[in-house]
Amino acid sequence: MLLKPKAKNARAKRFLVNRDPKIVENGKTALFVRGSTTSQVILDTLKDLYSLRKPDAINFTKKNEIHPFDSETSIEFFARKNDSSLFAVGMHSKKRPHNLVLGRTFNYNILDMIELGVERCTTMQQFKAQTCAIGMKPLMIFNGEAFNQNEDLARLKSILLDFFRGEAADKVSLKGLEYVITVTAGPAGANGETGLVFFRAYTTTLKKSGTRQPRVELEEMGPSLDLRVRRVRQPAEDMWKQAIKMPRELNVVKTKNISRDGLGDKYGRIHVGKQEINKIQTRKVKALKKHLDAKPSKRQKTSDDMADSD
Amino acid sequence: MDVTGILDEHKNRFKSIQVERLVPVEFDLGLLACFDVNMIDEAQLRASQKARDTYLQELSREGAQLMINELFSLPTTVDEDSVYATLPAIRTVLPREKPAPKEKPMTRWEKFAKIKNIQNKKKSRMVYDEDQGEWRPRFGFKGVNNDDQKPWLIEVPGNADPYDDQYKARREEKKERIDKNKRRAQRNFEENLAVEKGMKPRDMRKRELQSALVLSKGSTASMGKFDDKLAGEPKVKGLKRKFDPLVKNSDKEKSNNMEILNRVSKGEAKATGVVNVRKAQRAINNAKRSKKQE
C-alpha cells in the first residue's frame, strides 16, 4: 500500500493537486509494459501503439513479471505511481502467442480489460506513407453490427474508443483531421472460433470536390493489426456505475424561455401570472368610484332633460 | 443559355463525395467516431490478404468520407488562420479515470460572500510602479507590497510616540496579518473536517478536548483519581492502575524479568518478538544508502 506523498514545496503541491480527482479530468495516460517473455511481433505492436498514443503515453522498456488476468497488484501499482488509467501489456507464451492485454483503471483499480492475440502485424515503418504529427485526434470508424451485439466486442469498442480518444475537445480544427483508425469485425470462423478484428490506420488527404465538403483519400499509415479476442474481463457493476457517474457541475443547464428564430434574432418569453383586472391597484379617480346606493346624481338628471328636450 | 453542359463538366471534374449506405451510419461527433452496422462483404475478408486490405481501405474511405461530410456541416468558428468546427456533446458513455470530487463545504468567508452577494474581482498580476517606472508583481518575489524601501517616508500618526520605529510597526503588522490568516486557514480546515465527519465543529472540538483530558489522567501514578476536577467533567470509568499480585507464579516472574533484561540489552524486538516494520525498513534503507555512498 503506497503512502500518500506529502508535498514539501509549492511545485510538488501543484503536481499532486493535478493528480487529484477533478470535475473535468485530464487526458488519460497510457502505460505500455512488457511481460516476462516477448516476441518481435508483440514488441512492434507495442512500439507502434505507443507512437500513436504520444504524448500521453509512458513506455516501459524493461521486462516485468506481469500477468494482468491472474494478479491485479502490479498493474494497480504502476497506475498509481505513473497516474495512468490506460494500460497495454504485451507478452508471448506458447499457450498464448503474441498476447496483448488492453485495459483501463478507475481510481487506480482495474476496471476492465481485454486480451487480444496479434495474428499479424505490419508496422508503421513498413508502410512508406508519411506519418501524421504527434497528438492529433483520430477519426474512429467501427464497422460491423457485431460491435453492438457481441458483449466482448462491445467491450473492445469501448476500450479502443477510450484508448485513441486523445484529449477531450469541444472544437476541432478542420485542417487537423489527419488520421483515421478503422476497426472491422470479421466473420466468425468455420469451426465456431471468434472472428478476427481488423485494426487499420490511415492518413487522410482532403481533395477538392466542388462542394463545401472535400473528397477524402486515404493512405495506409500503419500499424495494421489482425487481432483475435481471447479473454475479456468485464467491469464490476458497482465500479462501472461509479465510473460513469458525472459530477453535477457538468450537467448542461438548459436555458428556458429563450429561443432564436431563423434570422438569428433572440426571443425571450415572459410568463405573466393570472391577473385579476378588478383588483389591480391603480390611481384613485373619484369619478370612477362605484356608489353603493345607486342614487342618480343631479348631473345625470340634467343631461337626461337635455336629451329629452332634443 | 444552356448551362447544364458546363455544370456537368464541372461536376465530372471532381470525384463524388456521396456514399451510399443501406442502414444510416450512427455518429458520435464529440468523439469523432462513427458506428457502421451495415453488412460487410465477408467473402472479401476471407480472401487473400491483399484483397482484404483493399476492401478494408475502401470501406474506411467511405466511412471517413461520411464523417468528413458531417464534420464539415457543423457550425464553425474562425480563429486566426484555421477554421474550427464546434463539436456536439459526447453521446457514448465513457468511464472516468477517477471518481468525481466530493463537494467541499463552504468556508466562513464564502458563506458570508454568498449572503452579501460579493463577487470575486479578478486582479492583474502586474502593477505599474510609478516610482521605479516599471511593471512589478502585485505580490511575491520583487513585489510591490513587500518592498522594505517603500514608502521612503512614513508620517508619525497623531496618537503615536514620536520615538517609535514606524517601519518596525509596519513589519509587525504584516506578521500579525500573516498569523491571522494562518489561524483562519487552520480554523477552516478543522471546520471542513468536522463537516465531513458529520459533526458540528464545536462538538468535534469538545470531543477532542475530552479525549485529551482522559489521556492526561494516565500520566499520574494514581490515574488522575486525586486530580482537581473541572465543573461538568464527566466521570471516567475503568481508569485504574493495575498492580500485579505480590506472590506471583515463579515462571511468570522469571519471564517478566528476562523481558526487562532483554529490552535493555538487546532491544524491543528481541524482547517482545514484535517488530516495527516501518522502522526496520527505514534502518535497512539508511544502511543501503550509507553503503552506496562509500
Interface residues (C-beta under 8 A of the other chain):
Chain A: D20 P21 K22 I23 E25 K28 S85 R104 T105 F106 N107 L111 R120 K137 P138 L139 M140 I141 F142 N143 G144 E145 F147 N148 S158 L161 D162 R165 A169 D170 K171 V172 S173 L174 K175 G176 L177 V180 T182 T184 A185 G186 P187 L196 F198 R200 Y202 T204 L206 K207 K208 S209 G210 T211 R212 Q213 P214 R215 V216 E217 L218 E220 S224 P235 W240 Q242 A243 I244 K245 M246 P247 V252
Chain B: H10 K11 R13 F14 K15 S16 I17 G30 L31 L32 A33 C34 F35 D36 V37 N38 M39 I40 E42 L45 R46 Q49 R52 D53 L56 Q57 L59 S60 R61 G63 A64 Q65 M67 I68 N69 L71 F72 S73 T76 T77 S82 V83 Y84 A85 T86 L87 A89 T92 V93 L94 P95 R96 E97 K98 P99 A100 P101
